Amino acid sequence: MRRNEPKFGLFVWAVLLSMVADIAPTHATQYSVTDLGVGKAFAINASGHVVGESDDVVYDPPFPPLLYPIGFKWDPVTGMNRIVDPLGRQTTIRGINNNGTVVGNVFVPLVSDNVFVWNGAGSIQVLDIIGGNGGPSGWGINDYNPNVPPFWQPSTSCDLDNCIDPRFGNGYPFGSVVGTAIGGAFGPFGRLALNSTATAINSNYWTVGQYQDVKFGTWFAFLWNGISGNVIQLPSRAAYGINDAGVVVGVGFLFDPSNGTTQFLGPLPGFPDFQSEGLSINNHGQAVGYSATVVDFQEYNGPDGLIPGIGGRAFIYDHGVMTDLNDLIAPGSYPWLLGAATGINDNGWIAGYSYDENNVPHAWLLRPAILAGDFDGNGVVNSSDYVVWRKGLGTTYTQSDYDVWRFHFGQSAGGGSGVSAGVSVPEPATLIMLLTGVTEICARRRTKVS
């Protein structure tokens, strides 16, 4: 009989906890949304600065709207800052480092492209890199590190056929820029690449991207160690993001070089016909990107995210669990579907963009919601937070923290303020009585069976 006693106690506790847990919603809204205006957001740094292109839209019905991109850098304090080329050329910004230096392109459509950098003061600096047919593109920039091999040392210009290093690395005093060469006939495997793109570089000078095989025209993803020169060909056609540990995300995969394992990004839950692309990963191993149907997915052409008309959905992939970001914002908090998440920093801030009904892009920023009374940080103010408060009373928490918890009881992050309608908030004495009652029942039963 005594062997069965713990089962009864566990059963009573389970019933009680399930009853109390039902008081609050189980789905937690975890992010607030900030609209950054018309345009596309491509990257975000540790300070929450977002970069991309802010589009001037010209409507000329019945033709599709015309977009004239101007690069932007958005600051959480000062807001939007558009980066204008003194010569009037169009600009777009693809990358930003933690010092706030950005890299992007200046271009005249169908005429010429070139790479520029801007450190936040004065005019942009055009790097005058020669990149073959169509010109080069700047995709990523890391933080400056003076203790690097000679081939990463500063240079003012670089013909990509005779570069300091032929594998996309070009060193500058503000960081190292990686980018694209079209028709440059070079790549991480010697001169076996017809076209090549380096999309991201980490603080340890590891670079990821893709190259096109000369013989077959097939695209391959790669990871290149910029210090040792070692190259790993990855099991995909493109890689777009890398963190400081060297973990890589790209088309349908996440690769960890520490153990050589590959996790394949499957379809977004609830959308079995979708495929997924990882576009960015932070140092906590959280990756973001987008999922779309196979047909739409095959039309994707580069780490911009979506193209007009695609019904993609932004996702976060956190240690094996993929979640639709549209499920993690409050209903009605954003007028359009979150389409592509293009960057995530170590604070969990996520940048991306969507398309509206007129195929006009809109940039956005997601920030983890901070909910008063959510002491256990699960995004819901419920009975479990009371337990945390009770254990920390007199050390971590005070009696006034209970009042905060009581006022927000029943809320999820991103929801409204005050107690949810129809929700009865248990007083401390009530909870204590319930717990004491269960303990008394178990004690009496134990005495009886003895």
C-alpha positions, -999 to +999 in steps of 0.1 A: +000+000+000+028+025+008+043+020-026+011+034-041+010+065-018+032+088-039+011+082-069-020+096-052-001+127-040+013+133-075-021+129-090-037+154-067-009+179-073-012+174-111-049+181-110-045+212-089-017+226-111-037+220-143-067+237-128-047+268-118-027+268-151-060+270-170-067+304-155-043+321-179-038+317-216-013+291-227-002+309-259+023+336-252+027+366-274+064+373-273+073+402-296+062+438-301+063+451-337+078+484-349+070+495-384+101+511-401+083+524-432+083+515-468+114+494-477+134+463-467+154+456-436+184+434-442+205+433-410+207+444-373+236+449-349+241+445-312+228+480-305+196+474-324+206+495-354+187+482-385+199+487-420+183+481-454+168+502-482+140+527-478+120+529-510+105+559-527+074+546-544+060+560-576+025+548-586+016+547-622-016+526-627-022+501-642+016+494-640+032+480-608+046+506-585+082+517-592+106+516-563+137+538-560+158+525-531+178+547-507+198+530-481+188+535-445+202+531-410+175+530-382+185+539-347+163+530-317+168+565-303+171+588-333+150+569-357+154+567-395+186+580-412+186+577-450+221+573-466+222+595-497+249+593-523+263+628-532+262+619-569+225+610-567+230+573-573+206+548-558+219+530-526+211+499-506+227+487-473+232+450-467+254+448-436+263+466-404+289+458-377+287+463-340+305+496-343+278+510-366+298+509-398+276+498-428+284+483-461+262+484-492+260+494-529+257+525-549+243+519-584+228+533-615+203+507-628+216+487-658+247+508-659+271+502-629+274+490-593+300+496-567+305+489-530+305+516-503+310+519-466+298+546-441+309+549-405+281+572-394+299+605-401+305+625-433+299+611-467+299+575-479+332+560-490+330+542-524+356+514-525+361+513-562+362+475-564+363+460-599+340+430-600+335+418-635+302+419-654+276+440-635+300+452-608+305+440-572+281+440-543+288+445-506+269+420-484+286+418-450+311+435-426+326+424-393+342+443-364+377+455-370+404+433-356+440+445-360+454+411-351+448+394-384+469+378-412+485+401-438+460+394-465+433+411-443+452+443-439+438+476-452+437+483-489+421+511-508+411+491-539+411+456-552+407+441-586+389+409-577+410+389-602+441+401-584+427+406-549+447+406-516+430+372-512+409+357-540+383+343-516+362+374-512+381+390-483+391+427-485+405+444-454+397+479-443+405+498-411+368+497-400+363+459-406+364+434-434+340+435-462+327+405-481+306+406-512+298+394-547+317+391-580+297+384-611+316+366-638+348+370-618+359+334-625+372+329-590+360+313-558+370+295-526+382+265-546+406+283-568+394+293-603+366+268-604+338+293-598+319+311-625+300+334-602+305+337-565+290+355-535+302+358-499+272+368-478+284+370-442+316+371-421+320+366-384+344+382-359+369+353-364+371+360-402+351+329-412+331+336-443+300+319-459+284+322-492+279+303-525+297+298-557+287+285-592+306+256-606+321+263-640+315+229-656+280+222-645+267+256-635+255+242-601+256+264-570+273+252-538+273+267-504+307+271-486+323+279-453+358+294-455+381+298-425+398+331-433+427+325-409+436+289-419+423+290-454+404+258-450+372+255-470+341+233-463+316+226-490+281+226-473+251+204-482+231+232-499+231+256-527+236+288-506+246+299-471+236+333-457+244+336-420+272+327-396+277+334-359+310+338-340+310+300-332+310+293-369+275+279-370+260+285-404+225+288-418+213+288-453+189+272-478+172+245-457+200+238-433+220+247-401+256+235-399+278+233-368+315+230-376+324+220-340+310+186-345+304+185-383+266+180-379+239+194-401+203+201-391+179+203-420+153+230-417+120+213-425+087+229-434+071+254-410+047+235-387+012+236-402+026+242-437+038+208-450+043+221-486+067+249-474+105+249-476+127+271-453+157+293-457+178+305-428+191+340-433+207+350-400+219+334-368+229+350-334+255+338-309+228+320-289+221+297-318+188+313-327+182+314-365+157+334-385+145+333-421+114+326-441+094+297-454+074+295-486+059+270-510+082+250-531+073+269-563+078+303-546+109+290-529+126+281-562+120+316-575+140+331-546+173+346-558+196+359-531+196+368-494+171+396-498+143+375-484+110+376-503+102+387-538+068+404-546+038+382-545+053+354-525+032+343-495+062+335-473+061+335-435+089+346-412+102+321-387+126+317-357+145+284-353+156+279-317+176+248-310+155+224-331+122+241-327+108+262-356+081+287-349+061+310-371+068+346-360+033+356-369+021+334-340+043+354-316+029+388-321-004+402-308-033+397-332-039+428-352-006+445-341+007+445-377-014+450-409+006+425-430+019+390-427+055+389-414+071+377-445+109+373-441+131+377-410+165+388-423+185+395-392+187+387-354+210+401-328+221+386-294+193+404-276+167+386-297+157+416-318+146+406-352+146+427-384+127+418-416+101+429-441+068+421-457+049+430-488+015+447-488-014+440-511+002+463-538+035+444-536+052+474-518+077+462-492+075+473-455+104+470-431+098+460-395+115+453-362+105+427-336+115+432-300+109+407-272+081+420-251+087+428-215+057+419-194+053+431-158+046+403-134+061+376-157+087+366-131+096+333-148+099+349-182+076+325-201+055+353-217+024+346-195+015+360-161+000+330-143+002+309-112+038+298-119+049+334-115+033+335-080+055+305-071+086+323-083+075+355-063+068+335-032+102+318-032+120+351-038+100+371-013+123+390+010+153+386-012+146+391-049+110+403-046+089+425-022+053+425-013+046+452-039+057+428-066+027+408-057+005+437-066+022+440-100+016+403-106-020+405-095-027+435-118-013+417-148-026+383-140-040+365-171-020+386-196+004+374-223+032+395-236+020+420-261-015+419-248-036+447-231-032+461-197-050+452-165-066+420-155-083+400-182-121+402-182-137+374-163-104+362-148-105+356-111-071+364-096-061+341-067-050+359-036-018+347-018-039+333+010-061+314-014-031+298-031-016+289+002-048+274+014-050+252-018-015+240-014-019+234+023-051+215+016-034+192-008-006+186+017-032+178+044-050+154+022-018+135+014-008+135+051-041+120+062-041+094+035-005+085+044-017+081+081-047+060+070-027+035+049-001+032+076 
